[in-house]
Amino acid sequence: MNLKKSLFSVNFSFGSLVVALVLSWALLAVNNFFYGVWHDFGGIKQGIEQYGPQNRYKLGFAETTKEERARLFSEIVREIHTGGKGLEDIQFTVDSVGHSQRLLRQPEVVHLLDVAHLIEVLAIFSIFVFFVWGVQVVWVFQKKASVPSFKFQLVGLLSGVVLAVCLIFIIGPDTVFSWAHETVFPDDHQWFFYYQESLMSTLMLAPIIFAYIAVTWTVLATLIYIAVQFLLLKAIQKKIGC
């Protein structure tokens, strides 16, 4: 395989991976990242019952219902995908307090605005990758060119996933999580919040919910990647008469 063909194969496979990651992320976001499942079976309900009453700034959060918590989480999800201008307006009400309370304190709002900005940057990058990948797909159909085999791409994807998982567990999930936040977010912006000071963290039982989302995202993205590649390769083979 010459250098030009190798670069094409790498770019095509990478573009396919980004497509799968974006599509799977969109599906998860539409389904509220399965918050209700993690609430009932992932320890979030118990975490809220334990840490909600310990919050130093907000009262009565442990009295909220599952539906109310899912609504609050969905509003955060919506805001971080739309610029975050409404983060300060997210509120909840419990009978024991009798009036609405803002869910988020200012440091939490700042952090989620950082997350919203990161998502915007990644969205722009993804659009660029989508465009390049789309051009490659069109070129392949027009020129009846060959693309990396399904087996080659599948082995490459699964090898990458296994390697990434192994590295994360060798280094330590907490270490990787902290390093990623310290690298991505501004030094003077708080990103770690104790449950006693943050209903955002309590609502999500962070960072535990991120582990659930990461696993679900990986599995779903892998399935979409396989489906996209299988269908695309079948269409290409039909086009060139194989």
Residue pairs with C-beta under 8 A, 6 or more apart in sequence:
1 9
8 136
9 147
9 148
9 152
11 132
11 133
11 136
12 133
12 136
12 147
12 148
13 148
13 153
13 156
13 157
14 129
15 129
15 130
15 132
15 133
15 136
16 133
16 153
16 225
16 228
16 229
16 232
17 157
17 221
17 225
18 126
18 129
18 130
18 133
19 129
19 130
19 133
19 224
19 225
19 228
20 221
20 222
20 224
20 225
20 228
21 217
21 221
22 126
22 130
23 221
23 224
24 217
24 220
24 221
24 223
24 224
25 217
25 221
27 220
28 34
28 213
28 216
28 217
28 220
29 77
29 81
32 70
32 73
32 74
32 77
33 73
33 77
33 209
33 213
33 216
34 212
34 216
35 44
35 69
35 70
35 73
35 74
35 209
36 66
36 70
38 44
38 205
38 209
38 212
39 45
39 66
39 69
39 70
40 66
42 205
42 208
42 209
42 212
43 205
43 208
44 69
44 203
44 204
44 205
44 208
44 209
45 66
47 195
47 202
47 205
47 208
48 61
48 62
48 64
48 69
48 202
48 203
48 205
49 62
51 195
51 196
51 202
52 60
52 61
52 62
52 63
52 64
52 199
52 202
53 61
53 62
54 195
54 196
55 61
55 195
55 196
55 197
55 198
55 199
55 202
56 196
56 197
57 105
57 197
58 101
58 103
58 199
59 94
59 96
59 97
59 101
60 94
60 95
60 96
60 97
60 101
61 92
61 94
61 199
61 202
61 203
63 94
63 95
63 96
64 72
64 92
64 94
68 92
69 203
72 90
72 92
72 103
72 203
73 203
73 204
75 86
75 90
76 87
76 90
76 112
76 200
76 203
78 86
79 85
79 86
79 87
79 90
79 112
79 116
80 112
80 115
80 116
80 119
81 116
81 119
82 116
83 116
83 120
84 109
84 112
84 113
84 115
84 116
87 104
87 109
87 112
87 113
88 102
88 104
88 109
89 102
90 102
90 103
90 104
91 100
91 101
91 102
91 103
92 100
92 101
92 103
93 99
93 100
93 101
103 199
103 200
103 203
104 112
104 199
104 200
105 197
105 198
107 189
107 190
107 193
108 193
108 198
108 199
108 200
110 189
110 190
111 185
111 189
111 190
111 191
111 193
111 200
112 200
114 184
114 185
114 186
114 189
114 191
118 184
137 232
139 145
140 146
140 147
140 236
141 235
141 236
141 239
144 239
144 240
147 232
147 233
147 236
149 233
150 229
150 230
150 233
153 225
153 229
154 226
154 229
157 222
157 225
157 226
158 222
161 218
161 222
168 176
173 211
177 207
177 210
178 192
181 191
181 192
182 191
185 191
193 200
193 201
193 206
194 201
195 201
195 202
200 206
204 210
